[in-house]
Amino acid sequence: MRAFHYLFGFTRRALVRRLDYAEFDLSMLAYFKTALNRYRLRHGRLYAFLGPVSAPDILVILADFFLRAGDIAWTIVAGIYKDTLVVIFRNDGLHKNAGRLAEKAFGKLGAAGGHATSARAEVPLEHIQDLAPNALWQMWQDFIIHRVEG
């Protein structure tokens, strides 16, 4: 531990701080643009379907990002990763249960669950009969809204 403290004195603190706070790289900014152009508000919930994503982590980042908006109680951000629909649920934690909602909406189609404030569903595309993988993003977004809102 002493060695760490000694060597830490030689580090470039600005660089260490930058590495600590880096959640995404510049290539992921295009997903922000897509989400900002496609999001839809319904009943205090923000929905965004991004289409194909290079990594599901961007869905988590965007769900957390949108939850910071003052009037948003829920964020549901989805995309297709490989051959799987990935849906990320976040909420403000006030008398809500994201895990229960994820299970109710997608549990019969694939793996779904989580905690009170955060959850995830992963549905193999082969389990979604009503929608082709290359369908328009609006159709996917409507499908997700219908599954969530019943």
C-alpha positions, 0 to 999 in steps of 0.5 A: 500500500505504501508503494501505491501511495508513493507512486501515485505522487508521480501520476498525472492526476488529470489523466487518471481522473479522465480515465476514471470518468470515461464511460464511453468513447467518441464512436458512441456519440452517434447513439446519443444522436439517434436516441435523441432523435427517436425518443418518445414520451408516454405517461412519464416514461421515455422510450428509445429504440436504437436499432443495432448496437455494437455493445449493449453497454450504450443502452445502459448509459443512455437509460441512465442519461435520460433518467437525469431529465427532471420530468422523467420517472422511467427510461426504457432504452432498447437495441439489437445486439447480435441476435438479441433484443436487449431492453434496459429499464431504469426508474427514479425509485419512487414506488416502482419496480423495474425488475417486475415490469421487465419480467411482466413485459418480456419474461415469456419471451426471454430472460428478464428481471432486475431490481427496483430501480434497474432491470434488463430483458434479453429476448432472442430475435427468434422468439419474436414472431410478429416482427422481422429483425430488419423492420423499421425502428418505429415498429420496434419501438411500438412493439416495446411500448406495447409489451411494457404498457400492455 
